[in-house]
């Protein structure tokens, strides 16, 4: 199944919003880390947890999780 250009653009907007929220949250967490516990960079754990989520969201926006019409025809036969 191929995504329409409008659907690709809509999904890309969601990914960009996700990335902007993640970057803003990380900036706040890095600042909090620097103020309170600068010896241990605990914000890296948040980064390590959030990056795979953004990668999965990007793959979804590209249509990588969509089922092909050929797969659907095989199941129906």
C-alpha positions in Angstrom: 0.0 0.0 0.0 1.5 3.3 -1.1 0.9 6.4 0.9 -0.6 9.5 -0.7 1.6 12.6 -0.7 -0.9 14.3 1.6 -0.7 11.4 4.1 3.1 11.5 3.9 3.1 15.2 4.7 0.7 14.8 7.6 2.8 12.0 9.1 6.0 14.0 8.6 4.4 16.9 10.5 3.7 14.6 13.4 7.3 13.4 13.4 8.7 17.0 13.3 6.5 17.9 16.3 7.7 14.8 18.1 11.3 15.8 17.5 10.7 19.4 18.5 9.1 18.3 21.8 11.9 15.8 22.4 14.6 18.4 21.8 12.9 21.0 24.0 12.4 18.5 26.8 16.0 17.4 26.6 17.2 21.0 26.8 15.2 21.5 30.0 16.5 18.2 31.4 20.1 19.1 30.5 19.7 22.5 32.3 18.1 20.8 35.3 20.9 18.2 35.4 23.6 21.0 35.2 21.9 22.9 38.1 21.3 20.0 40.5 23.5 16.9 39.7 26.1 18.0 37.3 28.5 15.1 38.1 26.1 12.4 36.7 24.6 13.0 33.2 21.3 11.3 33.9 19.6 13.1 30.9 21.4 10.6 28.7 19.0 7.9 29.9 16.1 10.0 28.6 17.9 10.5 25.3 18.6 6.8 25.0 14.9 5.9 25.6 13.5 8.6 23.4 15.7 8.1 20.3 14.2 4.6 19.4 10.7 6.1 19.7 11.5 8.8 17.3 13.1 6.3 14.9 10.0 4.1 15.0 7.8 7.2 14.5 9.9 8.1 11.5 9.6 4.6 10.0 5.8 4.8 10.5 5.7 8.2 8.7 7.6 6.7 5.8 5.0 3.9 5.6 7.4 1.1 6.5 4.8 -0.6 8.7 2.1 -0.6 6.0 1.1 -3.9 4.6 1.6 -4.5 0.9 -1.4 -5.4 -1.3 0.4 -8.6 -2.3 0.5 -9.7 1.3 -3.2 -9.0 1.6 -4.0 -11.0 -1.5 -2.0 -14.0 -0.3 -4.0 -14.0 3.0 -7.3 -13.8 1.2 -6.6 -16.8 -1.1 
